[in-house]
Amino acid sequence: MDPSVQPSCFKLPESFFYPLVALSQILVVTALVLCGYWTGHILGGFAWDGSHMEFNLHPLLMVLGMIFFYGDAILMFRIFRKENKLVVKILHMAMQILALASGGVGLKAVFNHHRKDGTPNMYSMHSWIGFPCYLMFGLQFIFGFVTFLFPRLREGYRTVYMPVHRYFGVAIFAMAVAAVISGINEKQFFVYNGANNGTEYKDLPGEAYVANFLGIAVMGFALTVGFLVTYASYQREDDVEWEKLPLTAHAQAEMRQFSSMDEGEAVIEQK
């Protein structure tokens, strides 16, 4: 086999893109509905008084901010991959601001509850993942804003930083998913600890299914987002560096033909 011939590989049809986007939105809306029902009905509703009802704002706002807004902010550059890039950047930034605001209020709610309840902060694995995740997200937003929007660094610096920005965007989102799922699990063990009519989490009461399915919906959304943003065929068209792409066998043959013609002309001129 000629080593210059590039083997063909399987690629998903372009028509799969929007059904996958639709699937991601169905999953994240399902997660929001389940989280709202879990915190607003099963766990007792909401308040801003330091009680357990204020705590209930924490999971709802973190899912809203760090999963829905953040995940969809990442998807903006895929959903609108053929639109004006500046407009998409502004939309991306606006959704990240909403994510930061939701996450900030969610953190304030849990700290207020812990202070009133006498519960120590930052002792669980959930908090060790979640709080650094939020701080890293804030830094990611600041670095991205300065590099790509205002004052907007020179092209060479933007080119160097872009792969770092992309990596940490996906990595921090993965941390957010880990924090949310570990937080759901932690809350389940607190609620179903045997003191409530003798019910334990291992007995899997009916209400626990809601939180479990919430975690599944969050994970499904994350996996779909991860695929959409890493699958090369779904990149923005202006993100592809055409001069670095491998030549096809046809193009290589044409270049060899032109090279032979040039060599032949050079020989004739010498004669």
Backbone as CSV, one residue per row, in Angstrom:
resi,resn,N_x,N_y,N_z,CA_x,CA_y,CA_z,C_x,C_y,C_z
1,MET,0.844,-1.199,0.000,0.000,0.000,0.000,0.872,1.239,0.000
2,ASP,0.540,2.187,-0.855,1.299,3.429,-0.941,1.170,4.198,0.364
3,PRO,2.297,4.470,1.063,2.208,5.162,2.355,1.691,6.581,2.222
4,SER,1.741,7.138,1.000,1.261,8.507,0.819,-0.263,8.587,0.794
5,VAL,-0.923,7.422,0.630,-2.382,7.408,0.571,-2.935,7.413,1.994
6,GLN,-3.791,8.398,2.292,-4.367,8.518,3.617,-5.550,7.553,3.748
7,PRO,-5.540,6.657,4.738,-6.671,5.751,4.909,-7.930,6.511,5.309
8,SER,-9.060,6.078,4.758,-10.312,6.730,5.116,-10.728,6.272,6.503
9,CYS,-11.406,7.154,7.238,-11.861,6.814,8.575,-13.332,7.192,8.697
10,PHE,-13.994,6.539,9.642,-15.416,6.779,9.824,-15.641,8.156,10.434
11,LYS,-16.609,8.874,9.922,-16.997,10.169,10.458,-18.506,10.205,10.597
12,LEU,-18.967,10.799,11.701,-20.400,10.965,11.873,-20.939,11.936,10.834
13,PRO,-22.102,11.664,10.278,-22.694,12.618,9.337,-22.968,13.956,10.014
14,GLU,-22.900,15.026,9.243,-23.187,16.363,9.770,-24.597,16.427,10.342
15,SER,-25.494,15.633,9.792,-26.890,15.652,10.244,-27.060,15.187,11.687
16,PHE,-26.028,14.552,12.271,-26.099,14.106,13.661,-25.891,15.252,14.646
17,PHE,-25.337,16.367,14.161,-24.912,17.432,15.074,-26.086,18.008,15.864
18,TYR,-27.108,18.472,15.173,-28.208,19.139,15.878,-29.041,18.184,16.728
19,PRO,-29.259,16.923,16.334,-29.892,15.994,17.281,-29.083,15.798,18.561
20,LEU,-27.757,15.812,18.454,-26.934,15.700,19.654,-27.052,16.946,20.523
21,VAL,-27.100,18.110,19.880,-27.314,19.355,20.625,-28.667,19.308,21.329
22,ALA,-29.705,18.857,20.596,-31.038,18.752,21.193,-31.038,17.785,22.372
23,LEU,-30.325,16.662,22.228,-30.224,15.698,23.326,-29.582,16.338,24.553
24,SER,-28.525,17.128,24.337,-27.864,17.781,25.465,-28.824,18.711,26.202
25,GLN,-29.661,19.434,25.457,-30.584,20.369,26.095,-31.726,19.650,26.801
26,ILE,-32.172,18.543,26.243,-33.197,17.736,26.921,-32.659,17.227,28.254
27,LEU,-31.405,16.772,28.248,-30.807,16.237,29.476,-30.621,17.321,30.528
28,VAL,-30.158,18.508,30.124,-29.881,19.543,31.124,-31.190,20.149,31.644
29,VAL,-32.202,20.279,30.796,-33.495,20.764,31.275,-34.116,19.733,32.223
30,THR,-33.968,18.449,31.900,-34.431,17.397,32.807,-33.733,17.503,34.154
31,ALA,-32.419,17.755,34.131,-31.669,17.909,35.380,-32.193,19.095,36.189
32,LEU,-32.489,20.210,35.527,-33.003,21.383,36.242,-34.379,21.113,36.847
33,VAL,-35.238,20.432,36.095,-36.573,20.117,36.601,-36.483,19.179,37.800
34,LEU,-35.666,18.146,37.698,-35.496,17.206,38.809,-34.907,17.900,40.031
35,CYS,-33.924,18.782,39.794,-33.292,19.488,40.913,-34.286,20.436,41.581
36,GLY,-35.099,21.122,40.765,-36.108,22.003,41.336,-37.137,21.241,42.163
37,TYR,-37.573,20.075,41.661,-38.537,19.261,42.399,-37.913,18.695,43.677
38,TRP,-36.670,18.251,43.570,-35.973,17.662,44.725,-35.803,18.685,45.843
39,THR,-35.285,19.860,45.495,-35.009,20.876,46.519,-36.262,21.643,46.931
40,GLY,-37.158,21.898,45.972,-38.337,22.706,46.283,-39.474,21.937,46.915
41,HIS,-39.533,20.625,46.670,-40.639,19.829,47.206,-40.156,18.785,48.215
42,ILE,-39.274,17.904,47.788,-38.839,16.807,48.663,-38.055,17.329,49.862
43,LEU,-37.145,18.276,49.634,-36.305,18.792,50.734,-36.936,19.966,51.477
44,GLY,-38.092,20.449,51.019,-38.830,21.410,51.849,-38.929,22.826,51.357
45,GLY,-38.365,23.166,50.204,-38.534,24.521,49.681,-37.363,25.433,49.983
46,PHE,-37.587,26.758,49.817,-36.493,27.733,49.849,-36.787,28.873,50.819
47,ALA,-35.712,29.445,51.344,-35.795,30.639,52.187,-34.414,31.273,52.186
48,TRP,-34.300,32.454,52.823,-32.989,33.110,52.979,-32.849,33.501,54.450
49,ASP,-32.792,32.475,55.305,-32.783,32.716,56.746,-31.761,31.846,57.470
50,GLY,-30.868,31.214,56.727,-29.863,30.362,57.353,-30.346,28.962,57.655
51,SER,-31.614,28.674,57.424,-32.163,27.355,57.736,-31.808,26.355,56.643
52,HIS,-32.323,25.132,56.797,-32.079,24.117,55.783,-32.717,24.511,54.450
53,MET,-33.748,25.380,54.521,-34.372,25.828,53.279,-33.464,26.784,52.507
54,GLU,-32.612,27.504,53.208,-31.618,28.309,52.493,-30.567,27.394,51.878
55,PHE,-30.215,26.348,52.602,-29.273,25.388,52.020,-29.804,24.821,50.703
56,ASN,-31.121,24.631,50.617,-31.707,24.053,49.407,-31.436,24.886,48.165
57,LEU,-31.145,26.160,48.356,-30.781,27.004,47.210,-29.427,26.600,46.636
58,HIS,-28.586,26.032,47.467,-27.218,25.704,47.031,-27.208,24.694,45.890
59,PRO,-27.796,23.509,46.035,-27.749,22.576,44.901,-28.466,23.111,43.667
60,LEU,-29.582,23.808,43.854,-30.327,24.309,42.696,-29.505,25.332,41.915
61,LEU,-28.888,26.265,42.628,-28.128,27.321,41.950,-26.823,26.802,41.368
62,MET,-26.215,25.796,42.008,-24.981,25.248,41.449,-25.259,24.448,40.178
63,VAL,-26.362,23.711,40.151,-26.732,23.009,38.921,-27.087,24.016,37.828
64,LEU,-27.826,25.056,38.195,-28.182,26.094,37.228,-26.942,26.782,36.672
65,GLY,-26.023,27.171,37.563,-24.864,27.947,37.129,-23.745,27.117,36.545
66,MET,-23.259,26.142,37.323,-22.043,25.434,36.942,-22.287,24.263,35.996
67,ILE,-23.547,23.890,35.814,-23.853,22.835,34.845,-24.572,23.428,33.629
68,PHE,-25.745,24.026,33.839,-26.524,24.538,32.712,-25.825,25.713,32.010
69,PHE,-25.609,26.825,32.725,-25.019,28.000,32.083,-23.590,27.727,31.602
70,TYR,-22.797,27.059,32.426,-21.404,26.805,32.043,-21.330,25.831,30.869
71,GLY,-22.091,24.743,30.955,-22.074,23.772,29.863,-22.539,24.383,28.549
72,ASP,-23.609,25.179,28.592,-24.095,25.801,27.366,-23.158,26.902,26.878
73,ALA,-22.453,27.563,27.797,-21.447,28.545,27.373,-20.355,27.867,26.544
74,ILE,-19.952,26.671,26.961,-18.963,25.910,26.201,-19.512,25.549,24.822
75,LEU,-20.791,25.195,24.771,-21.394,24.754,23.509,-21.610,25.887,22.510
76,MET,-21.573,27.146,22.967,-21.862,28.258,22.058,-20.970,28.239,20.821
77,PHE,-19.689,27.878,21.002,-18.759,27.892,19.868,-18.973,26.699,18.939
78,ARG,-19.823,25.754,19.328,-20.180,24.656,18.435,-21.552,24.909,17.812
79,ILE,-22.517,25.326,18.620,-23.858,25.566,18.100,-23.834,26.665,17.040
80,PHE,-23.066,27.728,17.298,-22.986,28.860,16.367,-21.617,28.899,15.697
81,ARG,-21.169,27.732,15.237,-19.807,27.646,14.719,-19.634,28.317,13.359
82,LYS,-20.727,28.752,12.724,-20.626,29.441,11.439,-21.056,30.903,11.531
83,GLU,-21.333,31.372,12.752,-21.771,32.751,12.951,-20.582,33.652,13.253
84,ASN,-20.841,34.961,13.289,-19.804,35.948,13.588,-19.148,35.623,14.929
85,LYS,-17.818,35.522,14.933,-17.120,35.030,16.118,-17.209,36.005,17.284
86,LEU,-17.198,37.310,17.019,-17.290,38.282,18.106,-18.630,38.175,18.822
87,VAL,-19.698,38.003,18.058,-21.028,37.845,18.659,-21.068,36.592,19.529
88,VAL,-20.465,35.507,19.046,-20.454,34.263,19.812,-19.607,34.426,21.077
89,LYS,-18.503,35.164,20.987,-17.672,35.429,22.173,-18.472,36.162,23.242
90,ILE,-19.245,37.165,22.827,-20.037,37.945,23.782,-21.116,37.065,24.421
91,LEU,-21.747,36.217,23.619,-22.746,35.288,24.146,-22.106,34.303,25.123
92,HIS,-20.934,33.788,24.762,-20.158,32.885,25.620,-19.847,33.563,26.958
93,MET,-19.404,34.831,26.896,-19.068,35.572,28.112,-20.306,35.827,28.961
94,ALA,-21.427,36.195,28.323,-22.654,36.490,29.072,-23.131,35.269,29.849
95,MET,-23.055,34.101,29.227,-23.498,32.885,29.922,-22.549,32.529,31.063
96,GLN,-21.274,32.822,30.897,-20.331,32.576,31.989,-20.573,33.530,33.153
97,ILE,-20.957,34.770,32.861,-21.293,35.712,33.932,-22.491,35.200,34.720
98,LEU,-23.501,34.678,34.012,-24.656,34.101,34.695,-24.250,32.896,35.549
99,ALA,-23.303,32.100,35.032,-22.815,30.947,35.794,-22.095,31.403,37.063
100,LEU,-21.254,32.422,36.934,-20.535,32.943,38.102,-21.495,33.514,39.137
101,ALA,-22.511,34.250,38.666,-23.476,34.842,39.591,-24.285,33.771,40.315
102,SER,-24.776,32.794,39.572,-25.554,31.716,40.195,-24.710,30.940,41.193
103,GLY,-23.472,30.605,40.781,-22.586,29.867,41.669,-22.222,30.656,42.914
104,GLY,-22.020,31.966,42.760,-21.676,32.805,43.910,-22.790,32.853,44.941
105,VAL,-24.029,33.017,44.485,-25.165,33.033,45.413,-25.347,31.657,46.044
106,GLY,-25.125,30.601,45.254,-25.235,29.253,45.787,-24.222,28.987,46.889
107,LEU,-22.997,29.465,46.716,-21.981,29.311,47.758,-22.319,30.131,48.998
108,LYS,-22.811,31.342,48.789,-23.214,32.187,49.919,-24.303,31.502,50.739
109,ALA,-25.248,30.853,50.056,-26.344,30.179,50.755,-25.831,29.062,51.659
110,VAL,-24.900,28.249,51.161,-24.435,27.123,51.980,-23.563,27.615,53.129
111,PHE,-22.771,28.658,52.922,-21.961,29.200,54.016,-22.848,29.831,55.098
112,ASN,-23.924,30.515,54.675,-24.867,31.076,55.656,-25.484,29.970,56.503
113,HIS,-25.912,28.906,55.843,-26.538,27.796,56.563,-25.551,27.144,57.529
114,HIS,-24.345,26.913,57.084,-23.343,26.295,57.962,-23.047,27.172,59.176
115,ARG,-22.977,28.480,58.954,-22.675,29.386,60.059,-23.798,29.353,61.101
116,LYS,-25.052,29.377,60.652,-26.174,29.356,61.600,-26.318,27.993,62.263
117,ASP,-26.047,26.930,61.515,-26.241,25.569,62.020,-25.052,25.079,62.840
118,GLY,-23.933,25.807,62.765,-22.742,25.378,63.484,-21.974,24.270,62.793
119,THR,-22.230,24.085,61.509,-21.538,23.048,60.734,-20.236,23.604,60.178
120,PRO,-19.126,22.896,60.324,-17.861,23.401,59.775,-17.894,23.442,58.246
121,ASN,-17.118,24.355,57.678,-16.992,24.467,56.222,-15.786,23.673,55.723
122,MET,-15.834,23.294,54.471,-14.674,22.769,53.753,-14.064,21.528,54.413
123,TYR,-14.884,20.579,54.791,-14.345,19.347,55.385,-14.568,18.130,54.493
124,SER,-15.512,18.211,53.559,-15.868,17.038,52.777,-15.155,17.036,51.423
125,MET,-15.123,15.857,50.785,-14.564,15.751,49.450,-15.338,16.628,48.470
126,HIS,-16.659,16.692,48.666,-17.496,17.541,47.810,-17.018,18.984,47.829
127,SER,-16.765,19.526,49.015,-16.329,20.925,49.115,-14.891,21.102,48.623
128,TRP,-14.063,20.088,48.807,-12.679,20.178,48.333,-12.608,20.205,46.804
129,ILE,-13.602,19.624,46.156,-13.664,19.701,44.692,-14.406,20.960,44.252
130,GLY,-15.539,21.240,44.889,-16.427,22.296,44.425,-15.888,23.694,44.575
131,PHE,-15.320,24.024,45.741,-14.857,25.395,45.951,-13.660,25.741,45.065
132,PRO,-12.622,24.891,44.988,-11.543,25.182,44.024,-12.043,25.251,42.583
133,CYS,-13.040,24.437,42.252,-13.611,24.472,40.912,-14.175,25.855,40.609
134,TYR,-14.908,26.432,41.566,-15.496,27.764,41.351,-14.408,28.826,41.228
135,LEU,-13.372,28.737,42.066,-12.271,29.697,41.986,-11.541,29.592,40.647
136,MET,-11.294,28.374,40.203,-10.634,28.169,38.914,-11.496,28.684,37.763
137,PHE,-12.800,28.507,37.880,-13.706,29.030,36.864,-13.619,30.551,36.799
138,GLY,-13.546,31.195,37.962,-13.395,32.646,37.984,-12.105,33.096,37.310
139,LEU,-11.001,32.416,37.600,-9.724,32.752,36.964,-9.774,32.485,35.459
140,GLN,-10.403,31.382,35.068,-10.553,31.066,33.647,-11.310,32.179,32.928
141,PHE,-12.348,32.702,33.571,-13.135,33.796,32.980,-12.274,35.056,32.821
142,ILE,-11.515,35.395,33.859,-10.690,36.612,33.809,-9.619,36.498,32.733
143,PHE,-8.904,35.377,32.713,-7.850,35.200,31.709,-8.421,35.203,30.292
144,GLY,-9.567,34.546,30.112,-10.185,34.519,28.794,-10.643,35.889,28.352
145,PHE,-11.235,36.645,29.271,-11.711,37.990,28.936,-10.549,38.889,28.511
146,VAL,-9.476,38.874,29.292,-8.322,39.734,28.991,-7.640,39.304,27.693
147,THR,-7.551,38.002,27.470,-6.825,37.505,26.301,-7.600,37.685,25.012
148,PHE,-8.904,37.418,25.040,-9.666,37.337,23.787,-10.657,38.481,23.557
149,LEU,-11.004,39.237,24.614,-11.986,40.305,24.420,-11.413,41.693,24.687
150,PHE,-10.982,41.966,25.901,-10.447,43.293,26.241,-9.409,43.163,27.341
151,PRO,-8.241,43.731,27.188,-7.761,44.537,26.041,-7.387,43.728,24.812
152,ARG,-7.497,42.410,24.876,-7.229,41.494,23.752,-5.742,41.499,23.397
153,LEU,-5.076,40.430,23.803,-3.636,40.329,23.596,-3.298,40.129,22.122
154,ARG,-2.026,40.259,21.805,-1.580,40.084,20.427,-1.843,38.665,19.947
155,GLU,-1.917,38.511,18.637,-2.308,37.239,18.051,-1.404,36.088,18.494
156,GLY,-0.096,36.350,18.606,0.814,35.287,19.018,0.487,34.760,20.399
157,TYR,0.185,35.664,21.340,-0.175,35.241,22.695,-1.521,34.508,22.697
158,ARG,-2.470,34.997,21.896,-3.775,34.325,21.827,-3.634,32.911,21.282
159,THR,-2.783,32.743,20.275,-2.571,31.429,19.678,-1.967,30.455,20.683
160,VAL,-1.015,30.940,21.469,-0.367,30.094,22.470,-1.333,29.730,23.595
161,TYR,-2.165,30.703,24.006,-3.043,30.475,25.156,-4.293,29.678,24.806
162,MET,-4.717,29.706,23.543,-5.978,29.069,23.162,-6.073,27.587,23.575
163,PRO,-5.058,26.737,23.307,-5.176,25.334,23.743,-5.292,25.193,25.257
164,VAL,-4.617,26.072,26.003,-4.699,26.047,27.465,-6.114,26.417,27.906
165,HIS,-6.660,27.459,27.281,-8.017,27.910,27.607,-9.040,26.816,27.324
166,ARG,-8.882,26.152,26.194,-9.819,25.078,25.843,-9.722,23.912,26.832
167,TYR,-8.489,23.535,27.163,-8.312,22.411,28.079,-8.959,22.709,29.432
168,PHE,-8.639,23.862,30.003,-9.164,24.165,31.333,-10.667,24.409,31.301
169,GLY,-11.197,24.887,30.174,-12.643,25.021,30.069,-13.344,23.691,30.256
170,VAL,-12.850,22.656,29.569,-13.450,21.323,29.689,-13.105,20.690,31.038
171,ALA,-11.868,20.879,31.516,-11.448,20.272,32.777,-12.231,20.834,33.967
172,ILE,-12.431,22.146,33.983,-13.178,22.761,35.086,-14.639,22.330,35.042
173,PHE,-15.186,22.187,33.840,-16.557,21.684,33.722,-16.648,20.263,34.278
174,ALA,-15.643,19.438,34.004,-15.615,18.083,34.558,-15.552,18.119,36.084
175,MET,-14.776,19.061,36.631,-14.725,19.226,38.088,-16.095,19.622,38.636
176,ALA,-16.794,20.501,37.916,-18.123,20.925,38.360,-19.088,19.741,38.399
177,VAL,-19.003,18.890,37.386,-19.862,17.701,37.351,-19.530,16.781,38.530
178,ALA,-18.240,16.588,38.803,-17.838,15.752,39.938,-18.337,16.336,41.252
179,ALA,-18.259,17.663,41.389,-18.720,18.313,42.618,-20.227,18.151,42.786
180,VAL,-20.974,18.330,41.702,-22.434,18.214,41.783,-22.842,16.793,42.156
181,ILE,-22.271,15.807,41.493,-22.668,14.423,41.762,-22.265,13.994,43.173
182,SER,-21.076,14.383,43.613,-20.669,14.047,44.981,-21.541,14.775,46.005
183,GLY,-21.968,16.004,45.671,-22.846,16.741,46.579,-24.220,16.107,46.690
184,ILE,-24.754,15.648,45.572,-26.044,14.949,45.599,-25.951,13.703,46.466
185,ASN,-24.883,12.950,46.266,-24.706,11.720,47.034,-24.553,12.006,48.526
186,GLU,-23.793,13.043,48.835,-23.582,13.418,50.242,-24.910,13.810,50.896
187,LYS,-25.717,14.595,50.178,-27.010,15.021,50.735,-27.938,13.829,50.939
188,GLN,-27.891,12.862,50.042,-28.720,11.668,50.196,-28.392,10.930,51.496
189,PHE,-27.107,10.817,51.809,-26.711,10.131,53.041,-27.107,10.936,54.274
190,PHE,-27.080,12.277,54.177,-27.507,13.103,55.306,-29.009,12.959,55.555
191,VAL,-29.784,12.966,54.474,-31.246,12.926,54.615,-31.715,11.543,55.050
192,TYR,-31.177,10.510,54.413,-31.627,9.136,54.705,-30.568,8.438,55.554
193,ASN,-30.485,8.877,56.810,-29.451,8.365,57.719,-29.997,7.416,58.773
194,GLY,-31.259,7.022,58.623,-31.867,6.119,59.604,-32.665,6.824,60.670
195,ALA,-32.449,8.144,60.846,-33.182,8.890,61.871,-34.573,9.284,61.396
196,ASN,-34.785,9.304,60.072,-36.074,9.699,59.498,-36.935,8.454,59.286
197,ASN,-37.734,8.117,60.322,-38.586,6.917,60.268,-37.776,5.647,59.979
198,GLY,-36.514,5.658,60.385,-35.673,4.487,60.192,-35.231,4.253,58.767
199,THR,-35.487,5.219,57.887,-35.151,5.052,56.474,-33.682,5.377,56.233
200,GLU,-32.997,4.470,55.580,-31.610,4.698,55.206,-31.496,4.748,53.682
201,TYR,-30.416,5.349,53.236,-30.220,5.499,51.797,-30.159,4.139,51.099
202,LYS,-29.593,3.160,51.774,-29.464,1.831,51.163,-30.823,1.188,50.904
203,ASP,-31.867,1.687,51.607,-33.220,1.185,51.373,-33.830,1.776,50.103
204,LEU,-33.204,2.797,49.544,-33.615,3.476,48.324,-35.102,3.848,48.347
205,PRO,-35.469,4.774,49.243,-36.862,5.232,49.259,-37.216,5.941,47.951
206,GLY,-38.502,6.091,47.691,-38.955,6.648,46.419,-38.362,8.016,46.116
207,GLU,-38.246,8.878,47.146,-37.713,10.222,46.930,-36.251,10.197,46.471
208,ALA,-35.533,9.157,46.885,-34.113,9.077,46.526,-33.920,8.853,45.031
209,TYR,-34.918,8.264,44.375,-34.817,8.070,42.926,-34.689,9.397,42.192
210,VAL,-35.358,10.420,42.699,-35.322,11.731,42.037,-33.888,12.261,42.004
211,ALA,-33.211,12.208,43.146,-31.839,12.703,43.201,-30.892,11.824,42.388
212,ASN,-31.110,10.518,42.416,-30.263,9.626,41.622,-30.408,9.905,40.127
213,PHE,-31.644,10.080,39.681,-31.858,10.395,38.266,-31.336,11.789,37.917
214,LEU,-31.367,12.692,38.880,-30.743,14.004,38.676,-29.257,13.847,38.356
215,GLY,-28.569,13.022,39.135,-27.148,12.776,38.874,-26.908,12.148,37.516
216,ILE,-27.783,11.226,37.112,-27.654,10.581,35.803,-27.848,11.599,34.684
217,ALA,-28.827,12.496,34.836,-29.076,13.522,33.820,-27.887,14.468,33.697
218,VAL,-27.298,14.861,34.826,-26.114,15.732,34.802,-24.959,15.033,34.086
219,MET,-24.749,13.763,34.394,-23.669,13.020,33.755,-23.926,12.877,32.251
220,GLY,-25.158,12.583,31.870,-25.479,12.468,30.458,-25.238,13.771,29.703
221,PHE,-25.635,14.882,30.308,-25.374,16.196,29.700,-23.888,16.434,29.534
222,ALA,-23.121,16.121,30.572,-21.670,16.342,30.522,-21.020,15.511,29.420
223,LEU,-21.425,14.254,29.295,-20.844,13.393,28.270,-21.185,13.900,26.864
224,THR,-22.408,14.383,26.676,-22.804,14.898,25.368,-22.046,16.175,25.038
225,VAL,-21.926,17.076,26.009,-21.154,18.302,25.799,-19.700,17.959,25.481
226,GLY,-19.132,17.025,26.234,-17.742,16.639,26.003,-17.517,16.130,24.597
227,PHE,-18.461,15.337,24.099,-18.320,14.835,22.732,-18.424,15.960,21.709
228,LEU,-19.411,16.827,21.875,-19.631,17.895,20.897,-18.449,18.851,20.809
229,VAL,-17.782,19.110,21.929,-16.692,20.094,21.898,-15.336,19.478,21.552
230,THR,-15.237,18.147,21.578,-13.950,17.523,21.254,-13.950,16.812,19.910
231,TYR,-15.111,16.591,19.306,-15.178,15.920,18.015,-14.734,16.902,16.940
232,ALA,-13.647,16.568,16.232,-12.987,17.516,15.338,-13.901,18.040,14.233
233,SER,-14.791,17.210,13.731,-15.657,17.626,12.624,-16.653,18.703,13.028
234,TYR,-16.845,18.888,14.336,-17.797,19.897,14.800,-17.110,21.182,15.251
235,GLN,-15.828,21.341,14.925,-15.118,22.576,15.245,-15.661,23.737,14.437
236,ARG,-15.428,24.951,14.937,-15.682,26.135,14.117,-14.807,26.074,12.882
237,GLU,-15.340,26.508,11.762,-14.584,26.438,10.511,-13.325,27.294,10.554
238,ASP,-13.386,28.435,11.233,-12.204,29.301,11.279,-11.212,28.877,12.352
239,ASP,-11.542,27.785,13.105,-10.576,27.248,14.064,-9.603,26.275,13.407
240,VAL,-9.937,25.793,12.213,-9.096,24.806,11.548,-7.909,25.502,10.904
241,GLU,-6.719,25.046,11.222,-5.504,25.609,10.630,-5.192,24.834,9.360
242,TRP,-5.713,25.345,8.241,-5.648,24.600,7.000,-4.218,24.298,6.563
243,GLU,-3.309,25.227,6.827,-1.941,24.998,6.357,-1.244,23.876,7.102
244,LYS,-1.825,23.433,8.246,-1.215,22.355,9.024,-1.888,21.009,8.795
245,LEU,-2.944,21.000,7.964,-3.625,19.743,7.719,-2.805,18.855,6.793
246,PRO,-2.861,17.525,6.946,-2.138,16.633,6.039,-2.730,16.699,4.636
247,LEU,-1.860,16.607,3.636,-2.325,16.633,2.259,-3.007,15.323,1.905
248,THR,-4.036,15.407,1.074,-4.653,14.187,0.572,-3.745,13.567,-0.474
249,ALA,-3.986,12.316,-0.785,-3.175,11.633,-1.792,-3.278,12.335,-3.142
250,HIS,-4.486,12.828,-3.502,-4.667,13.517,-4.768,-3.830,14.792,-4.820
251,ALA,-3.854,15.555,-3.712,-3.090,16.798,-3.682,-1.594,16.516,-3.737
252,GLN,-1.165,15.448,-3.047,0.250,15.104,-3.083,0.676,14.707,-4.496
253,ALA,-0.166,13.958,-5.201,0.157,13.561,-6.572,0.259,14.777,-7.483
254,GLU,-0.663,15.745,-7.299,-0.609,16.947,-8.119,0.670,17.739,-7.847
255,MET,1.077,17.808,-6.577,2.300,18.533,-6.245,3.514,17.845,-6.851
256,ARG,3.531,16.489,-6.834,4.652,15.785,-7.450,4.677,16.034,-8.962
257,GLN,3.474,16.109,-9.578,3.397,16.369,-11.010,3.956,17.748,-11.351
258,PHE,3.535,18.765,-10.569,4.045,20.115,-10.811,5.544,20.188,-10.562
259,SER,6.037,19.438,-9.556,7.463,19.425,-9.274,8.234,18.827,-10.449
260,SER,7.698,17.750,-11.033,8.345,17.128,-12.190,8.369,18.076,-13.376
261,MET,7.275,18.809,-13.589,7.208,19.761,-14.684,8.231,20.872,-14.506
262,ASP,8.368,21.347,-13.239,9.341,22.399,-12.984,10.766,21.913,-13.261
263,GLU,11.073,20.651,-12.859,12.396,20.099,-13.078,12.667,19.976,-14.579
264,GLY,11.639,19.533,-15.362,11.786,19.390,-16.788,12.053,20.721,-17.464
265,GLU,11.338,21.765,-17.035,11.562,23.095,-17.594,12.967,23.600,-17.288
266,ALA,13.430,23.268,-16.067,14.786,23.710,-15.699,15.827,23.046,-16.583
267,VAL,15.655,21.767,-16.924,16.593,21.039,-17.776,16.615,21.651,-19.177
268,ILE,15.414,21.962,-19.729,15.337,22.558,-21.075,16.051,23.893,-21.105
269,GLU,15.836,24.720,-20.040,16.491,26.025,-20.021,17.999,25.900,-20.003
270,GLN,18.518,24.884,-19.291,19.966,24.685,-19.223,20.525,24.327,-20.587
271,LYS,19.703,23.527,-21.383,20.162,23.162,-22.717,20.149,24.360,-23.626
